[in-house]
Amino acid sequence: MKTLDISQATGELSSYAEHVRKEPLVVTDHGKPVMALVPIDNADVETVTLSTDSRFIALIERSRTRYKAGAGIPLAEIRRKYGLAPKPGRKTTRKVTRKARSSSRR
């Protein structure tokens, strides 16, 4: 991986884009990394935008935490509710914890 100090980054953006196709480029400021230029393969603008949005990442993390705690709705259940076929090769049931079972009995 190549590094370049920001004070030396005087070239055209297109020349850096050409370099990134071969290997990532880390731009530093006095030796401290401040950004990276990396190739994007098999991704669209929406995917890249969402994957770098801290609010979206926080939303996904909250959802994962709730799901692990038993508060989420398993995808298999949603698929059954709307008459969609289960995903091939995927386990269709979720392990229910004692805590989730006891709270659902209330």
N, C-alpha and C positions, 0 to 999 in steps of 0.2 A: 504494500500500500504506500503510495507516494504522499508526502506532506509538502505543503507550501505555505510560507509565512504570508500573511495578508499584505504586508508591505511589498512583497514581490509579485502579488497577483495583479499584474497590470495588463495582461493579455485580454483578448476578446473572449467573451463567454463561450462562443462557439468552439474555440480551440480547447477550452477546458472540457466541454461536452464531448469532443472527440476523444480526449484522453481518458475520460471516465468510462468509455465503452471498453477499454482495455483493463483498467483497474481503478478502484475507488481513489478519490483524492481528498485528503483531510487538510483543511485550511486552518492554520494556527495563528495566534496573536501572541508573540513573544514566547513561543513554545507551547502555549495552551490551546488545545483544540477548540475552535469556535463553530465550525460547521464541517459537514462532509458532503461531497458530491459523489453520488453513487448511481449506477445505472438502474433503471426501473424496467424490469422484465415482467411481462404478463400482468400488468396492472393498468387500470384506467385512472383518470384524474380524480374521480370520486373516491376511489380506494385510497389513493395517496393522501388526499385531503383529510379524509376521516382518520387515517392511521396516524396522523400528526396532530390531530385536534385533541387537546387535553380534556375538554369537556366530554367529548365522545368516549375517550378512553376511560374516564371516570364513570360514565354511565354504564359501560360494559363491565367494569370491575364491580360496581354495585350490583348489577344483575347477576353476575357470577356468584357473588357472596350470598345473595338471597337464595339463589338456586341451590347452592351447597347446603344452606341452612334448612332446606326443605320448603321454602316459601314460593318457589317457582313452579311453573307448570311444565312438565316434561313435553318435549317436542312430540313424542309418540302419542301423548294424550290429545294434543292439538290436532295432529294428523287424523286421529280417530274421530274427533268431534266434527271436523270438516270433511270427512270422507276421503281423505288423501291416503295414498298407499304409503306404507312404512318405507323408510330409506333402505335400499338393499344393502345387506351386509352389516347393518347396524343393530345393536341391541335395542329392543323396543320398550324395555321396562327400566325403571330407575329404582335403585335400592332405596327403600324407605327406612329412615333411621327411627329409633325408639322415640326420640323427641318429636319427630314429625307425626308418628303414629298416635302418640298420646295427645298431641294438640289437635289432631283431626277428630278425636273422639269427643271433644268438649262441645 
